[in-house]
Amino acid sequence: MKKTKKESKTLKSTSKQTTQKQEKSKNKAKINKKVVIPVSILLIVILIATVIVYAFVGKENSTVIQATKTTANAVNLEDNEYMHVEEDASGDKVPVPNGYVGSSVAGENEIDTGYVIYEGEEEVTDSNVADAQKNRNQYVWVPVPDISKFYGTDANGKKWGKNYSFSSSTSSSYDEITGTKPYNWSESDGVMTISSKTSYREPDIVKSYDYDSTLKTRGLGAKTTHEFLNQLEKEFNNMIVSVEKYGGFYIGRYETGNINQETPVVQKGNTNISSQTWYNMYKRCKNIKGDNTNVETGMIWGNQWDRTLMWLIETGSKTKEQIADDSTSWGNYNNATFEYVNSSGSTVTKNENSGTKIPTGNTEYTKANNIYDLAGNVYDWTMEASSTSVRVYRGGYCNYDGDDSPADYRNNYYPTYSYVYCGCRSALYIK
């Protein structure tokens, strides 16, 4: 049918409008495309940046924890005449001294939360763990991922322990993760210098008490000042060699018990944990090993104490504040409240504003990575020396508040005195 002029005009107009709309639509699409593409790129960039940041932060937060976890695997661990290799719950290797076994109990068999070893060869399981805790000596593995932070060597070739002060400060002078800085030492070009020979240091004698006439009567092995200094240095150096070889050391799970006996114990539920001189505790801690020739035991060194606290922070068990500022939340202090099992076997409440010395390990309140009473209960003597007359004790005491003497607390007293508030903690290393 032939269209009229009017119809043809209308059709042309409609077609033109349609074309214009299509053009506008195309142009709009082009504009939208131009906008969408840059926005999309921007969003992708932001997403990638976010992923990178989170990955970095996650890596940053886990770096030290991973380091502590894999320390034992970083060294070439193989069975030898002194030890055998066991695996924790995650499959990471742990050097266990012969004559001891690693715990098979959940919560006691992971490096990052405290790998526990028991004296003896019988396996420790859920069925016998309660008895084993009370009757077998126990230690917890403390990894040392960076030996250069553990000791140093002076210009004369003598090895010194690297001891630290702790703080929750964000100052650049303190390590960002552990809140530590050197205590009475510095290091330049690999040479360590003790800042003051009358301040905190180890290994060393205290001349006012470690003199010839008294050493002859103390039963320490050495009978002269010179011999005792050599003895302390040898014991320290041997410990360092072990830590370097195996990637860590073992710390007593509990404060040393039966301390008035020649062979003390590291067992749960002991109340005989104080009132002995430093000299008695020093020589008796060496006897804990018994006739086991694969290990050495002894009073804990100051650098071992500091490394243990660093490890608690690194693993997330405790914060810098809980270590350096106030340990009330995990220690037996005057201002702490918690339940514990007393010497009669009854569960009782230790109330605030009451100083009460409790049996070793008898409350989970004071546990940190399977180690009990690092904070509070009784002070723990260490091998560290100060001035010419005193030895150093660490941690807190039950009669004081947790912000007065937190876990990093360092003080000193005369080694010939015996105090009801002073005990000690042993350490063990593999030969």
Summary of the structure (lengths in Angstrom):
residues: 431
radius of gyration: 31.5
end to end distance: 111.7
largest distance: 137.2
contacts: 1394
relative contact order: 0.12
helix: 33%
strand: 22%
